[in-house]
Amino acid sequence: MAIEATTQPVHGHRSLQHHFENMEQQREAGTLGMWIFLVTEIMFFGGMFLAYALYRSLYPAAFASASNHLDITLGAVNTGVLILSSFTMAMAVYFTQVGKQRPQVLCLVLTLFLGLAFLGIKAVEYHDKYEDHLIPGRLIPGNPFNPAVQEEGQPIDHHKLHLLPGATLEKVEMFYWIYFAMTGMHALHMVIGAGLLTFLIIFSLKGRFDPEYHSPVEVVGLYWHFVDIVWIFLFPLLYLLGRHFEHG
Amino acid sequence: MRPIESFEVPAPPRVNYINAQYGLKSWLLTKDHKRIALLYLGSITFFFFIGGLYALMIRLELLTPQGDLLQSTTYNKVFTQHGIIMIFFFLIPSIPATLGNFLIPMMIGAKDLAFPRINLLSWYIYLLGGVITIYALLAGGVDTGWTFYTPFSTTFSNSYVVATGLGIFINGFSSILTGLNFIVTIHTMRAPGMTWFRMPLFLWSHYATSLIMILGTPVVAITILLLAFERVARVGIFDPALGGDPVLFQHLFWFYSHPAVYIMVLPSMGVISELIANFSRKNIFGYSFVAFSSLAIAVFGFLVWGHHLFVTSQSVYAGMIFSFLSFAVAIPSAIKVFNWTATLYRSSISYDTPMLYALGFIGLFTVGGMTGLFLASLATDVHLSDTYFVVAHFHYIMVGGALMGYLGGLHYWWPKIAGRMYPEGWGRFSALIIFVGFNLTFLPQFIAGYLGMPRRYHAYPPEFQVFNVLSTAGASILGFGMLIPAIYFVWSMRYGKHAESNPWHLPGLEWRTQSPPPTENFEVTPIVTWEAYEFAPREETEVVGKFRPELERI
């Protein structure tokens, strides 16, 4: 349990860049930099959240119809996967701070694994939407946005879109465009996060981090938690809100 | 007040950031903020002259009422590209990426910005964005206006909207990274004793600018991304035919693009604060008011975007609030102007070239700001919207404000940047030419616009010709005036008089190291024990006998 005191003097740490006075200043700068970057990310996603809020209030029925077609089980599982990955990431930061290399590597690998699992499940969901012809826009030749609509009185077919009164296919397409824009942008951030984690794993296997120098793990951790939190907002907004339309 | 420490003029042949390393590679892979500032200086000058060529074409076309030089479609592309190049590739990076990059670490006594590699990355991102935009211009150009209003840009325009948008999208990240770097640097890298309220006002204004950069730029990034997808994939967030709302685009676009005006003018205000205090040799009047008015402008600037939408479907109540808030921005702006003026009062002013630009700025910015109030009023804006009055107004802010500050700052810090003096006589002459040329270009446009001449047309009724002839004549003088500094700055790099460490005899930290500075800026990390703009009184310096600027200047 004993935390190994670093033998290197503060000024001579091998990871101290020339323009910083000491490790503390370097760490502070790195962390503040990431927090500010996350602010820009909030504003970036904010534009899409605004578009979502506007069109959801304009076309509630279409958004509910489209939302009901999303796979709530896969969405919920993915939410759990991400929350768990946030936990392992936090533990990785902790183990780096106390200088325990093996659990640190383990936690980073687990985080990467969970992140990839999320992307895998997301890919399955995207594929389902492709099968159901729910990809908006005209990019895919021969497969325009043209979902089969569930008709009244027929046995429930989950591959068909159940249109609520007042909903039109055009507005459903708008929902799916927002859905793909937001989750796609989120997935892109996950891919970047997975890349960063890979670097962290390589460096931590080389023993580059120690209690004196742990800010890369901490900074990537902040990024990872942020991407998780975006999903925590996306899941209820896209999957859950509007379900009550169907059930009364 | 304590006397300013002695200034030891270093012997000329010393290692500095320019001669520390040689070769193209040492420049292209440099992490030194001063070298990166020079890389930016070269690139934005290049884009400035491209933008200037477009301005020349606009003014030549408008010399006569008929559309004889350019066809209407060509003219649409020319004014669009003038706007895009000048705003995204010149004005927004101008002062922050060159003077800010060079000076922020030096003014706080740091060795470099907090993230030198990110700083270099931001320049490469800027270049990449620039190359893509230039590709779009060469491939056929873009004709939507720099505002990319939908649904014209998504559905009807037959030009390179996506490529241009991509260029601007990428360029935005360069601006975000610059802002991020500045904020972190100012927070964490200040030398011992450099408290927030000892910082030169240049830093406060750059801090405020950086806030806008990091809060605003991501919004325009996602907006342009959505627009590009909408155009390519035919989906419809902004397309009314598909259930979208084109006014949403305008809201998102102006949420960035109005604060972007403050990205352009706030750094310039920082430069002017330096110039006014230092060339009148007096502590700035109301330091904290000037400092906080920068932050106030940054905050208020985010709440006024709706005044660009007075003639759209925006609710009239929203319009009233946006109008009120737009008037509110005038308060911090006026605080600055009054404080600068109060600083000049009973001070010892020297009319060197930078000060001429600073005095020009005060006048032109005041005109630009006051005419902005006409446009912020709901009723008058209906009459003036989309006329040359708007064009004249924002050129008074962007050229009269941002460009004057940029040129003034460039002259002021040139001895530090290049280690050489620019020719003072030519400097004053060109400052005067630029001031006269600028006013002759844009004052007539206020009148033409007030009388109803619309913007963005290549032909106009003959009764407006007199204003356009004046304007074109002014633009020619302005263009000539711009060429003079471009020539003598290059000339002075080789033939200019060697600059001392502190040619203006000022107390700021950047003047307490050699010219040009060494790679790490200071031999030892300075310890700051003085306030900003602390000029020693005459008697005290004479008793101590160390630093006698008044005697040296005679």
Contacts between the chains, C-beta under 8 A, distances in Angstrom:
chain1	res1	chain2	res2	distance
A	17	B	116	7.9
A	18	B	111	6.9
A	18	B	112	7.9
A	18	B	520	7.5
A	19	B	110	6.8
A	19	B	111	3.9
A	19	B	112	3.9
A	19	B	113	7.9
A	19	B	116	6.7
A	19	B	189	7.8
A	19	B	520	7.4
A	20	B	189	8.0
A	21	B	525	7.2
A	25	B	188	5.9
A	25	B	189	7.4
A	28	B	187	8.0
A	28	B	188	5.0
A	29	B	114	4.2
A	29	B	115	7.4
A	29	B	184	5.2
A	29	B	185	7.8
A	29	B	187	7.9
A	29	B	188	4.4
A	29	B	189	7.1
A	32	B	183	7.6
A	32	B	184	5.0
A	32	B	187	5.8
A	32	B	188	6.3
A	33	B	114	6.6
A	33	B	115	6.2
A	33	B	118	7.9
A	33	B	180	6.0
A	33	B	181	7.8
A	33	B	184	4.7
A	36	B	180	4.9
A	36	B	183	5.7
A	36	B	184	6.6
A	36	B	214	5.8
A	37	B	180	6.1
A	39	B	214	5.9
A	39	B	215	6.9
A	40	B	176	5.4
A	40	B	180	7.3
A	40	B	214	4.9
A	40	B	215	7.5
A	40	B	217	7.2
A	40	B	218	4.5
A	41	B	218	7.0
A	43	B	214	7.7
A	43	B	215	5.6
A	43	B	216	7.5
A	43	B	218	4.0
A	43	B	219	5.3
A	44	B	218	3.7
A	44	B	219	7.3
A	44	B	221	6.2
A	44	B	222	5.2
A	45	B	222	7.5
A	46	B	218	7.7
A	46	B	219	6.6
A	46	B	222	7.9
A	47	B	218	7.6
A	47	B	219	5.1
A	47	B	222	3.8
A	47	B	223	5.8
A	47	B	226	7.3
A	47	B	252	5.5
A	48	B	222	6.1
A	48	B	226	7.6
A	50	B	248	7.7
A	50	B	252	7.1
A	51	B	226	7.3
A	51	B	237	5.4
A	51	B	248	6.5
A	54	B	245	6.8
A	54	B	248	6.1
A	55	B	237	7.6
A	55	B	243	7.7
A	55	B	244	7.9
A	58	B	245	7.9
A	59	B	243	7.0
A	136	B	233	7.3
A	136	B	235	4.9
A	137	B	229	7.7
A	137	B	232	8.0
A	137	B	233	3.2
A	137	B	234	5.6
A	137	B	235	4.3
A	138	B	233	6.1
A	138	B	234	4.3
A	139	B	232	7.0
A	139	B	233	4.6
A	168	B	243	8.0
A	170	B	236	7.9
A	170	B	242	6.2
A	170	B	243	5.2
A	171	B	243	5.3
A	173	B	235	7.1
A	173	B	236	7.6
A	173	B	242	7.4
A	174	B	235	7.7
A	174	B	236	6.4
A	174	B	237	7.1
A	174	B	242	7.1
A	174	B	243	5.3
A	174	B	244	7.0
A	177	B	235	4.2
A	177	B	236	7.2
A	177	B	237	6.6
A	178	B	237	7.2
A	181	B	226	6.8
A	181	B	229	7.2
